[in-house]
């Protein structure tokens, strides 16, 4: 089991001499005798994420993914290093969904001498962390930090703002959009589309890039509206949906995530909007349940994997996650987060060290050894910009039990079926990265 701690709990543990704790049981038992060998020190990993506030549900969902990934590593003995195997320990830092608090949590993690930082929800926060980590690593090379990103998908992070200290394990927005727009462009029933997104770097980029790709691939398709709304502050999307409905759009493209997506689709259902939704994240965090029958055949999502890809190994992998987290509300499994932990551990083992420089060098160009994922996933880390290259699936919402949809999402009765598979090599796009700061 991974150890999971928070800064406050770590202070309390240090004062009281308590053992580290996990979701279910301590990582190691107290020694039975003074002569028993002490357990190996864990490799500590900091999750800096919004674990409260508007997007707290998304942060907690990420946390469960990382817990399960770390548990599987620890169950097979931990990270195997020349000095002996070491378990993983996951440490929670609540950024409350703001870049300012995330930077404060980064300082807290560094003060605890944690060398590995995970974050993903909000590209604005990721950009702030990259800048801070670059400066810190140059100023204090004895305490360097490596940043592993599982969800911040603004392309700038592996282009103009690329960094030796940052690795992205999600497909960036242009890669996802290319797959989505390919499917949209083939739908000849759609000739009017509406673009809506969150008003920050990622949302702005999705709207801008969507317009560009649609114009290239379907010049006859009219973009009848564009909208940016405040991030995490809109409680009623009915006024936005009224504009979409009045525009006559037959399709909506959005990069919205978390409650901003759930509330948007709830408003669409209440208003009787018939448009198809082309989304990045429409297959999780309450969206299928919010739409219900009105979403069948109308909500599409793009991701590196989904539960109904249809192979026996994928089925078994997903079923083991559901066994670990049986509450339907906890159903949020993303393969990129599992791949991130596996590739980090494999890089540490190849480097024979947990030194961030050695591990970063081992990650560059590395291919995913999917044994820890039971062969479910594939991909490689492009050395030029530290962008993970992996498959993408475009899928559409359907009733569970029909059309090959064996598994539903979050107990909703609705799941997703593949409509387009894109092999890893086909997802690649050029990078403008000129990697600075190599040690």
Order of alpha helices (4+ residues) and beta strands (2+ residues): beta-alpha-beta-alpha-beta-alpha-beta-alpha-beta-beta-alpha-beta-alpha-beta-alpha-beta-alpha-beta-alpha-beta-alpha-alpha-alpha-beta-beta-beta-beta-alpha
